[in-house]
Amino acid sequence: MRVPTCTVQATPVAGGIAIGRVMRIHGEVRPVHQVTIDPADIPAELERFHAALDLTRDQLQKLQNKLREKLHDSEAGIFDAHLLLVEDKTMTMEVERGISEELVDAETAVFRAVDKFAAAFSAVEDVYLRERAGDIRDVGQRIADNLSSAGVQEFAYDEPRIVIAATLTPSETVGMDREKVLGFAVETGSATSHTAILARSLQLPAVVGLSRELLDSLTVADKIIVDGFSGKVIVNPDPGTEEAYRVKKREADDIFRQLRGESELHAVTTDGFVIEIVANVEAQEDYSEIRKNGANGIGLFRTEFLFMDDRHLPDEDEQFEIYKKLMISAGNDPVTIRTMDIGGDKLNSGIVRTEEQNPFLGLRGIRLCLRERRDLFETQLRALMRAGVHGNMQIMLPMISCMDELLETKKIIAGLKVELTVRGVPFADSIPLGVMIETPSAAMTADRFALEADFFSIGSNDLIQYTIAADRSNERVAHLYRPGHPAILRLIRFTVEEALKQNIPVAVCGQIAEDTLMIPFLVGLGVNELSMSPVAMPLIKKLIRSLSMHECGELAAKAMQCDNSGDVMELSRDMIRRCAPELLDF
């Protein structure tokens, strides 16, 4: 029996329109029944586990190569994290311990280890790191499938369909036939999940937040429309609605083709204000491929992935080689590298030494580096300084909240220069040092920071969270987490004004940098640089080329006087409707 016609609101994570019948896949970790073993069975279970591990490694490498053929090295780099987990000694030892000491079979030991490590990642504040819990479960499920006779599940298609699922892993996403998948509608996930990133790269419309009740009621007989721009999901639409969306889909496809052809054009407003568009980079991705999307540099290179294995923390030479490779790949383009932003939440027991009651307000970012792990911080800074001779590097400090932290870091760098000089090791003597403006205290004292920092980078995700006092991952207060809150705009305005007085640039590297409704305000406030995912660049560049900085400045001034974010967003919609109506839905 078909579900009655209805429209539900989900969260858009990949733009586009998909119209078709549904295909439901499990999208969940399949249950495993605990099996105890005799001590005599230990060698055989260990052998089974390592054989499955080898097979998983081969499968992931093939998936990575397949994705590289479809897209770019940057998207294929998603499976670098999966391969790191397969090679992770801590994970392997945990499974081996389960088999040898707890006397459970390999499948049980794998799921216990996966649950343990996924839970640790799920508890962290950083959205990027929290989403990696899904990667851990993805790899764990693949290992478990390879341990069973069934092997990894394959999906059968009778016609092009829209995939619906409780969850969807990167492996499942890449393994699907692109010609038979129209889009995704998933219960769990976010815009920063690897599955969402892949959906955007594959140009497949996708939404998350589909209700479990609706998910359970849909069958293969139901047709749905997925609007990846607005997040609407229309179930069994009437003919008129379906035809209207088919027209909208054709128009969107035409615009996407145009945007791809204009990716090399610069982001310059109609009155000549230039905004640099740079990339957020997750790991060791190929910059030449990122450049094809229109990147003018790297605005955020996360280094946390280097410290995932708590049994082996990278030494100075290992880090140097990674940073050096990145710098050479980028050539003369600027590369901003963020020092390790690891929170005091037991994410890595090899780094964090104490447990905290409120880790989100505890030792994370620069606090951890200066107070508890100065040894790791100095090692990283030395590696960065050495790699700086191979390109145009900038160093960025996370979670800065007071001037003392910046001044102390500058003293450490001065001491390291002396040390490297004595060692006779070449290093870059004048790497720009910037601070992330992601706490209200940093924003409100931007005038003081501007005297000592070489640049600012506004980490809007945390700035919004800490200013509004609303956990962005808590659905009960999600309605309060609004980028367009007038308080956020005022903090950005003050930050930019004080930076301008000292002639230092301001970048934005949070989610609002690729939010079309926020772009007019960022332009009007005078932000110099926007750092975002490569796939978003052509659209944002096109929008900026349609705007006048002068008019955007007037718009931002009006927004400051609004009472709520809804009114602020409506101002932006009106401007985009006048200047670039074809981009409004994006």
C-alpha positions as CSV (number, residue, x, y, z in Angstrom):
1,M,0.0,0.0,0.0
2,R,1.4,3.4,-1.0
3,V,2.0,6.1,1.5
4,P,-0.4,9.1,1.2
5,T,0.8,12.2,-0.6
6,C,2.8,14.4,1.9
7,T,5.7,16.7,2.1
8,V,8.3,16.5,4.9
9,Q,11.2,18.7,5.8
10,A,14.7,17.2,6.0
11,T,18.2,18.8,6.0
12,P,19.8,19.4,2.6
13,V,23.4,18.2,2.2
14,A,23.8,17.9,-1.6
15,G,22.1,20.2,-4.1
16,G,19.9,19.0,-7.0
17,I,16.5,17.4,-7.7
18,A,15.8,13.7,-7.8
19,I,12.5,12.2,-8.9
20,G,11.9,8.4,-8.8
21,R,10.8,5.3,-6.9
22,V,12.6,4.4,-3.8
23,M,15.0,1.6,-3.0
24,R,15.7,0.9,0.7
25,I,19.0,-0.6,1.8
26,H,19.9,-1.7,5.3
27,G,22.1,1.3,6.0
28,E,22.7,-0.1,9.5
29,V,25.4,-2.2,11.2
30,R,24.1,-5.7,11.0
31,P,23.9,-7.5,14.3
32,V,26.5,-10.1,15.4
33,H,25.8,-12.8,17.9
34,Q,28.6,-13.2,20.5
35,V,30.4,-16.5,20.1
36,T,32.8,-17.8,22.7
37,I,35.8,-20.0,21.7
38,D,38.1,-22.5,23.3
39,P,41.7,-21.4,23.9
40,A,42.7,-23.9,21.3
41,D,40.8,-21.9,18.7
42,I,42.7,-18.7,19.3
43,P,45.3,-19.2,16.5
44,A,42.6,-20.0,13.9
45,E,40.5,-17.0,14.9
46,L,43.6,-14.7,14.7
47,E,44.4,-16.1,11.3
48,R,40.8,-15.5,10.2
49,F,40.9,-11.9,11.4
50,H,44.2,-11.1,9.6
51,A,43.0,-12.7,6.4
52,A,39.8,-10.5,6.6
53,L,42.0,-7.5,7.3
54,D,44.1,-8.1,4.2
55,L,41.0,-8.6,2.1
56,T,39.5,-5.4,3.5
57,R,42.7,-3.5,2.6
58,D,42.6,-4.7,-1.0
59,Q,38.9,-3.8,-1.3
60,L,39.4,-0.3,0.0
61,Q,42.3,0.3,-2.4
62,K,40.1,-0.8,-5.3
63,L,37.3,1.5,-4.1
64,Q,39.8,4.3,-3.9
65,N,41.1,3.7,-7.4
66,K,37.5,3.4,-8.7
67,L,36.7,6.8,-7.1
68,R,39.8,8.3,-8.5
69,E,38.7,7.3,-11.9
70,K,35.2,8.8,-11.4
71,L,36.3,12.0,-9.7
72,H,39.5,13.4,-8.3
73,D,42.2,12.4,-5.9
74,S,40.7,14.8,-3.3
75,E,37.5,12.7,-3.1
76,A,39.5,9.4,-3.3
77,G,41.4,10.7,-0.3
78,I,38.3,10.0,1.8
79,F,39.4,6.3,1.8
80,D,42.8,7.3,3.2
81,A,41.1,7.5,6.6
82,H,39.6,4.0,6.0
83,L,43.0,2.6,5.1
84,L,44.5,4.2,8.1
85,L,42.0,2.4,10.3
86,V,42.9,-0.9,8.7
87,E,46.6,-0.2,9.4
88,D,45.9,1.1,12.9
89,K,47.9,-0.9,15.4
90,T,45.7,0.1,18.3
91,M,42.6,-1.2,16.6
92,T,44.3,-4.4,15.6
93,M,45.7,-5.0,19.0
94,E,42.2,-4.5,20.6
95,V,40.7,-7.1,18.3
96,E,43.6,-9.5,19.0
97,R,43.1,-8.9,22.7
98,G,39.4,-9.7,22.5
99,I,40.2,-13.0,20.8
100,S,43.1,-14.0,23.0
101,E,42.0,-12.7,26.4
102,E,38.2,-12.5,26.2
103,L,37.9,-15.7,24.2
104,V,35.4,-14.5,21.7
105,D,35.4,-15.1,17.9
106,A,36.8,-12.6,15.5
107,E,33.4,-11.1,14.5
108,T,32.6,-10.3,18.1
109,A,36.1,-8.9,18.8
110,V,35.8,-6.7,15.7
111,F,32.5,-5.2,16.7
112,R,33.6,-4.6,20.3
113,A,36.7,-2.8,19.1
114,V,34.6,-0.8,16.6
115,D,32.0,0.2,19.2
116,K,34.8,1.3,21.6
117,F,36.6,3.6,19.1
118,A,33.5,4.9,17.4
119,A,32.0,5.9,20.8
120,A,35.2,7.9,21.5
121,F,34.9,9.8,18.2
122,S,31.2,10.3,18.6
123,A,31.8,12.1,21.9
124,V,34.1,14.8,20.6
125,E,32.9,18.3,19.9
126,D,34.6,18.9,16.5
127,V,32.1,18.0,13.8
128,Y,34.7,16.8,11.4
129,L,36.2,14.4,13.9
130,R,32.8,13.3,15.2
131,E,31.7,12.3,11.7
132,R,34.7,9.9,11.5
133,A,32.8,7.6,13.9
134,G,30.8,6.6,10.8
135,D,34.1,5.8,9.0
136,I,35.1,3.5,11.8
137,R,31.8,1.6,11.7
138,D,32.1,1.4,7.9
139,V,35.4,-0.3,8.1
140,G,34.3,-2.5,10.9
141,Q,31.3,-3.7,9.0
142,R,33.4,-4.5,6.0
143,I,35.9,-6.5,8.1
144,A,33.0,-8.4,9.7
145,D,31.4,-9.0,6.2
146,N,34.7,-10.4,5.0
147,L,34.8,-12.7,8.1
148,S,31.5,-14.2,7.1
149,S,30.8,-16.4,4.1
150,A,28.3,-13.8,2.8
151,G,30.9,-11.3,2.0
152,V,30.2,-7.6,1.4
153,Q,26.6,-6.9,0.4
154,E,25.9,-6.0,-3.2
155,F,22.9,-4.0,-4.3
156,A,20.6,-5.0,-7.2
157,Y,18.8,-2.4,-9.3
158,D,15.9,-2.9,-11.6
159,E,15.6,0.8,-12.6
160,P,17.1,4.2,-11.5
161,R,15.9,4.8,-8.0
162,I,16.3,7.0,-5.0
163,V,18.2,5.3,-2.2
164,I,16.6,5.5,1.3
165,A,18.4,4.3,4.4
166,A,18.9,4.8,8.1
167,T,22.5,5.4,7.5
168,L,24.7,5.3,4.4
169,T,28.5,4.7,4.5
170,P,31.1,6.0,2.0
171,S,31.8,2.4,0.9
172,E,28.1,1.8,0.1
173,T,27.9,5.2,-1.7
174,V,30.9,4.6,-3.9
175,G,29.9,0.9,-4.6
176,M,26.6,1.9,-6.1
177,D,25.9,2.1,-9.8
178,R,25.9,5.9,-10.6
179,E,23.6,5.3,-13.6
180,K,21.0,3.6,-11.3
181,V,21.1,5.9,-8.3
182,L,19.2,9.2,-8.6
183,G,19.8,10.5,-5.1
184,F,19.8,9.8,-1.3
185,A,17.4,10.3,1.5
186,V,18.9,9.2,4.8
187,E,17.9,9.3,8.5
188,T,21.2,10.1,10.1
189,G,24.2,12.2,8.9
190,S,25.2,15.8,8.3
191,A,26.7,18.1,5.7
192,T,30.2,17.3,6.9
193,S,29.9,13.5,6.7
194,H,32.0,11.7,4.0
195,T,28.8,10.4,2.5
196,A,27.5,13.9,2.0
197,I,30.8,15.0,0.6
198,L,30.7,12.1,-1.9
199,A,27.1,12.9,-2.8
200,R,28.0,16.5,-3.7
201,S,31.0,15.3,-5.7
202,L,29.0,12.8,-7.6
203,Q,26.3,15.4,-8.1
204,L,23.6,13.3,-6.5
205,P,20.9,15.2,-4.6
206,A,20.8,14.2,-0.9
207,V,19.0,15.0,2.3
208,V,19.5,13.8,5.9
209,G,17.1,13.8,8.8
210,L,14.4,11.8,7.2
211,S,12.1,10.5,10.0
212,R,12.3,6.9,10.9
213,E,8.5,6.7,10.8
214,L,8.5,7.7,7.1
215,L,11.5,5.6,6.3
216,D,9.8,2.5,7.7
217,S,6.6,3.1,5.8
218,L,8.1,3.6,2.3
219,T,8.1,0.7,-0.1
220,V,9.4,0.1,-3.6
221,A,6.0,1.2,-4.9
222,D,6.4,4.7,-3.6
223,K,7.7,7.6,-5.6
224,I,9.4,10.6,-4.0
225,I,11.0,13.9,-4.9
226,V,14.2,14.8,-3.1
227,D,14.9,18.5,-3.2
228,G,18.6,18.8,-2.2
229,F,18.4,22.5,-2.3
230,S,15.6,23.1,0.2
231,G,15.6,19.7,2.0
232,K,12.0,19.0,1.1
233,V,11.0,15.4,0.4
234,I,7.6,15.0,-1.4
235,V,6.1,11.6,-1.2
236,N,3.9,10.3,-4.1
237,P,3.5,13.8,-5.7
238,D,0.6,14.7,-7.8
239,P,1.3,15.2,-11.6
240,G,1.4,19.0,-11.4
241,T,3.9,19.0,-8.6
242,E,6.1,16.4,-10.3
243,E,6.1,18.3,-13.6
244,A,7.1,21.6,-11.8
245,Y,10.0,19.8,-10.2
246,R,11.1,18.3,-13.5
247,V,11.3,21.8,-14.9
248,K,13.2,23.0,-11.9
249,K,15.6,20.0,-12.3
250,R,16.3,20.9,-15.9
251,E,17.1,24.5,-15.0
252,A,19.4,23.4,-12.1
253,D,21.3,21.0,-14.4
254,D,21.9,23.9,-16.9
255,I,23.2,26.1,-14.1
256,F,25.5,23.4,-12.8
257,R,27.0,23.0,-16.3
258,Q,27.6,26.7,-16.5
259,L,29.2,26.9,-13.1
260,R,31.7,24.1,-13.9
261,G,32.7,26.0,-17.0
262,E,33.4,29.2,-15.0
263,S,35.3,27.6,-12.1
264,E,38.6,29.4,-13.1
265,L,37.0,32.9,-13.0
266,H,37.9,34.9,-9.9
267,A,35.5,36.0,-7.2
268,V,35.3,39.8,-7.8
269,T,32.2,41.9,-7.0
270,T,30.6,44.2,-9.5
271,D,32.4,47.1,-7.9
272,G,35.9,45.5,-7.8
273,F,36.2,43.9,-4.4
274,V,38.3,40.7,-4.7
275,I,37.7,37.7,-2.3
276,E,40.1,34.8,-2.4
277,I,38.4,31.4,-2.6
278,V,40.5,28.7,-0.9
279,A,40.0,25.1,0.1
280,N,39.4,23.2,3.3
281,V,41.6,20.1,3.1
282,E,41.0,17.0,5.2
283,A,44.2,15.0,4.7
284,Q,46.9,14.5,2.1
285,E,44.9,15.4,-0.9
286,D,46.2,16.2,-4.4
287,Y,46.1,20.0,-4.6
288,S,46.3,20.0,-8.4
289,E,42.9,18.4,-8.5
290,I,41.5,20.9,-5.9
291,R,42.9,23.7,-8.0
292,K,40.6,22.6,-10.9
293,N,37.6,23.6,-8.8
294,G,38.9,27.2,-8.7
295,A,40.9,27.2,-5.4
296,N,43.4,30.0,-5.0
297,G,45.1,28.2,-2.1
298,I,44.4,26.1,1.0
299,G,42.6,28.0,3.8
300,L,42.5,25.2,6.3
301,F,44.7,22.1,6.4
302,R,43.6,20.0,9.4
303,T,46.5,18.1,11.0
304,E,44.4,16.0,13.5
305,F,44.5,13.0,11.2
306,L,48.3,12.7,11.9
307,F,47.6,11.9,15.6
308,M,44.8,9.3,15.2
309,D,47.1,6.4,16.2
310,D,47.9,6.8,19.9
311,R,50.5,4.1,19.8
312,H,52.5,6.0,17.2
313,L,52.6,9.7,17.3
314,P,54.4,11.1,14.2
315,D,57.9,12.5,14.9
316,E,59.3,15.7,13.4
317,D,60.7,14.1,10.3
318,E,57.4,12.3,9.5
319,Q,55.4,15.4,9.8
320,F,58.0,17.4,7.9
321,E,57.6,15.1,4.9
322,I,53.8,15.4,4.9
323,Y,53.9,19.2,5.1
324,K,56.7,19.4,2.5
325,K,54.7,17.3,0.0
326,L,51.7,19.6,0.5
327,M,53.7,22.7,0.1
328,I,55.4,21.5,-3.1
329,S,52.0,20.4,-4.5
330,A,50.5,23.9,-3.9
331,G,53.4,25.7,-5.5
332,N,53.2,29.5,-4.9
333,D,49.6,29.4,-3.6
334,P,49.2,30.1,0.1
335,V,48.7,27.1,2.4
336,T,47.3,27.7,5.9
337,I,48.0,24.9,8.3
338,R,46.2,24.6,11.6
339,T,48.1,23.2,14.4
340,M,46.6,20.2,16.1
341,D,43.1,20.9,17.3
342,I,42.5,18.0,19.6
343,G,40.0,18.3,22.5
344,G,40.3,17.1,26.1
345,D,37.8,14.3,25.6
346,K,39.9,11.2,25.6
347,L,39.8,11.1,21.8
348,N,43.4,9.9,21.9
349,S,44.8,8.5,25.1
350,G,48.3,8.9,23.8
351,I,47.9,12.7,23.8
352,V,45.2,13.6,26.3
353,R,46.4,12.6,29.8
354,T,43.5,13.6,32.0
355,E,39.7,13.2,31.9
356,E,37.5,16.2,32.1
357,Q,33.9,16.8,33.3
358,N,33.3,19.3,30.5
359,P,35.8,18.7,27.8
360,F,34.2,21.1,25.3
361,L,35.3,23.9,27.6
362,G,38.5,22.2,28.7
363,L,41.9,21.6,27.3
364,R,41.5,21.6,23.5
365,G,43.4,23.2,20.7
366,I,46.1,25.7,21.8
367,R,45.2,25.1,25.5
368,L,46.2,21.5,25.3
369,C,49.3,22.4,23.3
370,L,50.6,24.9,25.8
371,R,49.5,23.4,29.1
372,E,49.8,19.6,28.7
373,R,51.5,18.6,25.4
374,R,54.1,21.3,24.7
375,D,56.4,18.5,23.6
376,L,54.0,17.6,20.7
377,F,53.4,21.2,19.9
378,E,57.1,22.0,19.6
379,T,57.6,19.0,17.4
380,Q,54.9,20.1,15.1
381,L,56.1,23.7,14.9
382,R,59.6,22.6,14.1
383,A,58.3,20.4,11.3
384,L,56.2,23.2,10.0
385,M,59.0,25.7,10.1
386,R,61.3,23.3,8.2
387,A,58.6,22.6,5.5
388,G,57.9,26.3,5.2
389,V,60.9,26.8,2.9
390,H,59.2,24.7,0.2
391,G,56.2,27.0,-0.3
392,N,53.9,29.8,0.8
393,M,52.9,28.6,4.3
394,Q,50.9,30.2,7.1
395,I,50.4,28.7,10.6
396,M,47.0,29.1,12.3
397,L,46.4,28.6,16.0
398,P,43.0,27.1,17.1
399,M,40.8,27.9,20.1
400,I,42.7,31.1,21.0
401,S,40.8,32.9,23.8
402,C,43.4,35.3,25.3
403,M,46.5,37.2,24.2
404,D,48.8,35.2,26.5
405,E,48.3,32.2,24.3
406,L,49.4,34.0,21.2
407,L,52.4,35.7,22.9
408,E,53.5,32.4,24.5
409,T,53.4,30.6,21.1
410,K,55.5,33.4,19.6
411,K,58.1,32.9,22.3
412,I,58.2,29.2,21.6
413,I,58.7,29.8,17.9
414,A,61.5,32.2,18.7
415,G,63.2,29.6,20.8
416,L,62.8,27.0,18.1
417,K,64.4,29.2,15.5
418,V,67.5,29.3,17.7
419,E,67.4,25.6,18.1
420,L,67.1,24.9,14.4
421,T,69.9,27.4,13.6
422,V,72.2,25.6,16.0
423,R,71.3,22.3,14.4
424,G,72.1,23.8,11.0
425,V,68.6,22.8,9.7
426,P,67.1,25.1,7.0
427,F,63.7,26.7,8.1
428,A,61.4,29.5,7.1
429,D,62.3,32.5,9.2
430,S,59.1,34.5,8.8
431,I,56.0,32.3,8.5
432,P,52.8,34.4,9.0
433,L,51.2,33.4,12.3
434,G,47.4,33.8,12.6
435,V,44.7,33.1,15.1
436,M,41.3,31.5,14.8
437,I,38.5,33.7,16.0
438,E,36.2,31.1,17.3
439,T,35.5,32.2,20.9
440,P,33.6,35.4,21.8
441,S,36.6,36.5,23.9
442,A,38.9,36.4,20.9
443,A,36.3,38.3,18.8
444,M,35.7,41.0,21.4
445,T,39.5,41.6,21.8
446,A,40.3,41.5,18.1
447,D,41.7,45.0,18.4
448,R,44.5,43.6,20.7
449,F,45.1,40.4,18.7
450,A,45.4,42.5,15.5
451,L,48.5,44.1,17.0
452,E,50.3,40.7,17.2
453,A,48.7,38.4,14.7
454,D,49.5,38.3,11.0
455,F,46.0,37.3,10.0
456,F,42.6,36.2,11.4
457,S,40.5,33.2,10.4
458,I,37.0,33.1,11.7
459,G,36.0,29.6,12.7
460,S,32.3,30.3,12.5
461,N,31.1,26.8,13.6
462,D,32.5,27.2,17.1
463,L,32.0,31.0,17.2
464,I,28.3,30.5,16.7
465,Q,28.1,27.7,19.2
466,Y,29.9,29.5,22.0
467,T,28.2,32.8,21.4
468,I,24.7,31.5,21.3
469,A,25.5,28.8,23.9
470,A,23.8,26.1,21.8
471,D,25.5,22.8,21.0
472,R,25.2,22.5,17.3
473,S,25.0,18.7,17.6
474,N,22.1,18.7,20.0
475,E,18.8,18.5,18.1
476,R,16.9,19.8,21.1
477,V,18.6,23.3,20.7
478,A,19.3,23.1,17.0
479,H,16.7,25.8,16.4
480,L,18.9,28.2,18.3
481,Y,22.1,27.5,16.2
482,R,21.6,30.2,13.6
483,P,24.5,31.7,11.6
484,G,22.5,34.8,10.8
485,H,22.0,35.8,14.4
486,P,22.7,39.5,14.7
487,A,25.2,38.9,17.5
488,I,27.3,36.8,15.1
489,L,27.3,39.5,12.4
490,R,28.3,42.1,15.0
491,L,31.3,40.0,16.2
492,I,32.4,39.4,12.6
493,R,32.1,43.2,11.9
494,F,34.2,44.1,14.9
495,T,36.8,41.5,14.0
496,V,37.1,42.8,10.4
497,E,37.1,46.4,11.4
498,E,40.0,45.9,13.8
499,A,41.9,43.8,11.4
500,L,41.5,46.5,8.7
501,K,43.1,49.1,11.1
502,Q,46.2,47.0,11.3
503,N,46.1,46.0,7.6
504,I,45.8,42.2,8.2
505,P,43.4,40.0,6.2
506,V,40.4,38.1,7.6
507,A,39.3,34.7,6.4
508,V,36.2,32.6,7.2
509,C,36.7,28.9,7.3
510,G,33.5,27.6,8.9
511,Q,30.3,26.3,7.3
512,I,29.0,29.8,6.6
513,A,31.8,30.3,4.0
514,E,29.8,28.2,1.6
515,D,26.3,29.2,2.8
516,T,24.8,31.2,-0.1
517,L,22.5,33.2,2.2
518,M,25.4,34.3,4.4
519,I,27.7,35.3,1.4
520,P,26.1,38.8,1.0
521,F,26.8,39.6,4.6
522,L,30.4,38.3,4.6
523,V,31.1,40.4,1.4
524,G,29.5,43.5,3.0
525,L,31.5,43.1,6.2
526,G,34.7,43.0,4.2
527,V,35.9,39.5,4.7
528,N,39.0,38.9,2.4
529,E,38.9,35.1,2.1
530,L,36.5,32.2,2.2
531,S,37.6,28.7,2.8
532,M,35.3,25.9,1.8
533,S,34.9,22.4,0.3
534,P,36.2,22.4,-3.3
535,V,32.8,21.3,-4.7
536,A,31.1,24.5,-3.4
537,M,33.6,26.9,-5.1
538,P,32.1,27.5,-8.5
539,L,28.7,28.4,-7.0
540,I,30.1,30.8,-4.4
541,K,32.3,32.5,-7.0
542,K,29.4,33.0,-9.3
543,L,27.3,34.5,-6.5
544,I,30.1,36.9,-5.5
545,R,30.5,38.1,-9.1
546,S,26.8,39.0,-9.0
547,L,27.0,41.2,-5.9
548,S,28.1,44.8,-5.2
549,M,30.2,45.2,-2.1
550,H,28.7,48.6,-1.4
551,E,25.2,47.3,-1.5
552,C,26.2,44.3,0.6
553,G,27.7,46.7,3.2
554,E,24.3,48.5,3.4
555,L,22.6,45.1,3.7
556,A,24.9,44.1,6.6
557,A,24.2,47.3,8.4
558,K,20.4,46.7,8.2
559,A,20.9,43.1,9.4
560,M,22.6,44.4,12.6
561,Q,19.3,46.1,13.5
562,C,17.2,42.9,13.1
563,D,15.7,41.1,16.0
564,N,16.3,37.6,14.8
565,S,18.0,35.4,12.2
566,G,14.8,34.9,10.2
567,D,14.6,38.5,9.4
568,V,18.3,38.6,8.6
569,M,18.0,35.7,6.1
570,E,15.0,37.3,4.4
571,L,17.2,40.4,3.7
572,S,19.7,38.1,2.0
573,R,17.1,36.3,0.0
574,D,15.7,39.6,-1.3
575,M,19.2,40.6,-2.5
576,I,20.0,37.3,-4.2
577,R,16.5,37.4,-5.8
578,R,17.4,40.8,-7.4
579,C,21.1,40.1,-8.2
580,A,21.2,36.4,-9.0
581,P,17.7,34.9,-9.0
582,E,18.9,31.7,-10.7
583,L,21.1,30.9,-7.7
584,L,18.5,31.5,-5.0
585,D,17.5,27.9,-4.6
586,F,21.1,26.8,-4.1
